[in-house]
């Protein structure tokens, strides 16, 4: 499959394939769905938000849930590890086990 690569809001028309194509689709999906709303359709507003220390965990759980929903045919599992949280920037490692490409590990920054 071919993918359009977006870098810092600039559209670059280039072809990427393999594991890079898969990762680019994830990045593009998350950039399009960049409004983090703390709302779960099944649960309403998550009670864990009362404890502010859990906000980072909730954001990552929400992102993992969306990725599993969107890419359930390709992904076996997704996990994460919070590295740091400074002011409004969260750094984490995302671990994805892809059915075709095996394991993928990337460090990500989430601004919020």
Secondary structure, 3 states (H helix, E strand, C coil): CCCCEEECCEEECCCCCHHHHHHHHHHHHHHHCCCCCCEECCCEECHHHHCHHHHHHHHHHHHHHHHHHHCCCCEEEEEEEEEEEECCEEEEEEEEEECCCEEEEEEEEEEC
